[in-house]
Amino acid sequence: RARNRRVSIHVLGHFDPEKYNVDAVIKGQVLDARTNSPLANSQVLMLYLGGLDTVYTDAEGYFEKDFNYMTNVEVRAYAKNYFFVSKLATLKSRETQELTFRLEPAIIGGKMFLSDLYFRPGAAFLLPASERALEGILSFMQYNDHLRFEIGGHINRPNEEAVPIASSSFKLSEARAKAVFLYLHNNGIGKERINYKGYGNSEMLYPKAISEIQQQMNRRVELKILE
């Protein structure tokens, strides 16, 4: 039975380095979203299966990284006092992918919609698919270690009055914000730098939401700069 339960390695042929030398390139520029001016010395993280590389932009906001194999790469751009942006690149043989990142200034009171956070329906349990998004938020807070934040939870209840604070719906918005807060705190972000708050449906982006996208935007977790 033990020999049936096994992993095997099969030799497919001789290794030809030239055949697998992809020479793909990811390059681009990081800009201020409001002024379109380049952001020098911005940090660009490239995450892919089995690895992570970091490059920095030059004086004109440009960056470049060579790869010698095909893979999917998540590229995140960070700059001091700016919200981060993440994009996905799929590398192909002898191809150059150009990415432009326009970062919004992280001003006091500014908010960022935390996309790609997935919760169990009707619960505050973060699903494993949220891991990459959570890592991005954590890196952003570590890179901007002089800022304080609020994690805000929101639910989707269009065409309705604000739900009572004591209701299960309001408590769900608070619990989801707390779940993100606990992840960040458990990974080294001190409580003096973050807090969390539930908003119920009092701050829906689309109070009369019709489409699924609008409802999803209402049902969100946001990052707010406090100071």
N, C-alpha and C positions, 0 to 999 in steps of 0.2 A: 504493500500500500504506500509506503514511504517513497518508493522508486516511481510509482505512478504520479505522485504529487511532487512535481519537479519543474524547474525552469531550464530550458535548453538553449545552447548557442550553436548556430549553424554558420559555417563559412560560405559566404556567397561568392567570393572571388577576390582577386588581388585589389588592394587599395590604390587608387590612382588619385594623387593629390590634385592634379589639374582638373579632374572631373568635378571635384567638390569645392573648388576655389570660387566662391560666389562673388566676392568683392562688391558687396552691396554697401551703399552709403546712406546715412541719415544726416541731413544737414538742415539748417534753417536759421531763424532769427527770432529773438524775444524782444517785444515792443511794449511800450506803455499804451494801453488801449485808448486813452483819452487824447494823448498828444502825438501818438505814433512815433515817439522818439525811442531810440534803441536803449535797452537796459543792459549795460555792461556788467560783467562779472556775475551774471545770473547763473544759478545752478540748474543744470539739466540732467535729470536722472533717467536712465534707460534700463528698464526691467524686462527680462526675458527669461525663458525657461532655463533655470540653472545658473543665472548670473545677474549682475547689476553693475552698471558702469556710470560714472559721473564725469561730466564735462562742464566747462564754464564758458560763457560767452566772452567774445573779445570786446574791444572798445566800441564796435558798431553793433553789438548785440548778436553776432553770428556765432554759430557752433557747428561742429561736424564730427561724426564718428563713423569709422569704417567697421564693417562686419565681413567675415569670410565664410558665412553660412546663412542659410535661409531660416528665418524664425519670425515670430510675432513679437513686437517690441512695444511696451507701453512707455511713452515718453512724457515726463512731467517737467514742467518749467517752474522754477521758484525764483523769486527776487525779494529782497528785503522790502517790507512794507507794501507788498502786493499779494493779492490772492493768487493761488497757483492754478494752472491749467494742465489737464492731462489729455493726451491723444494716443491713438493706437496706429502703429505702422506695421505693415506686412511686407517683409523683405523678400525680394525676388532676385534671381540671378542677374548680376551686372546691371543693377538698377539703382538710381539715386532718388530717394524720396526727400522732398523739401516740405518742411513744416514751419508755419508761422504761428507764434504764440503772442496773443495780445492780452496782457495782464491788467486787471482792474486794480487801482490803488486800494490798499486796505486801510481806509480812513476810519476814524472813530464813528461808530454807528453804521458802518458799511456791513452788508450781509452777503453771504455766499451760499447758494443752494448746494447741498451736499448730495450729488448724484450717485447712483450705483450703490445705494444702501438698500438692502433687502431684508425685510422683516417677515416673520411668520404671520400669515393673515390674522388680523385681530389680536395680535400679541406684540410684545416688545422684545422678542427674541431675534437677535441678528443672525441671519443665515450665513453660511460659509462663503457664499458668493460676494459678501460685503468686505471680505478681508483686504483686497487690494485698495478699495476706496478708503477704508479706515487707515491703512498704512500711509496713504497720501495725505490725509488730514494730519496724522501724527508727524510726518516729515515737515509739513508746512508749519506746524506749531513749534517744532524744534528749530527750524530755520529762522523763524521770527520769534525768538525767545524773549523779546521785550514787550510783546503784546499780551493783553488779557482778552478772554473770549467768553461768549455765552453760547451754549448749545440750545437751540429752540426747537421744540417739537410741535407739529401742526397736523391737523386731520382734515379730511374732506367731508363737509356737510353743507353742500351748496343749497341756496334758497331757503336757509333756515336761520333762526336766531342763534346767537352765541350759546353754546351748550353750557350748562351749569358746571362750576368748578368741581362739585361733588360727583358729577356724572362719570360713568365708566369711560365715555368717549374722551372727556377732558383728561382723565387720569392716564389714558392710553398715550395721548400726546406727550404728557410729562414722562411717562415710563420709557418711551422710545428715545427721548432726549437724554434721559438718565443712562440708558444702555450705551450710548455713544460716549457720554461723559466717563463712565466706568472703564470703558476700553482705553481711553486716553490717559486717565489717571493711573490705571494699572500698568501702563507702559511708560510711566515716568513724568507725565505732565502734572505738576503740583496743583492742589486745590486752590491755591492763591491765584492761579492763572485762568481757571475755568470754573464756570458754574452751569447749571442747566435750568430750563424753565419750560413748562407746557403752556401752549396758547390755545388749545382746543381748535375751534374753527373761527376764531375772532380775527385772524389776519390772513384769510384766504386770498391768494393771488387772483382767483377767478370766482367771486361770490356766486355767480350764476353759471358755473361750469356745465358744459354740455359734452364736450369730447373727452375721451379717455386721457388724452395728454393733459388737458386742463385739470382734470380731477387728480391726476398724478402730481401735478405741480402744487396743488393744494395740500396733498398728502405728502409732506416733506419734513426733512430736518435741515435746519439752517445754522450756519456759523455766523455770529455777529461779533464785531470788534467793539469791545467796551472801552479800552484805553491802551 
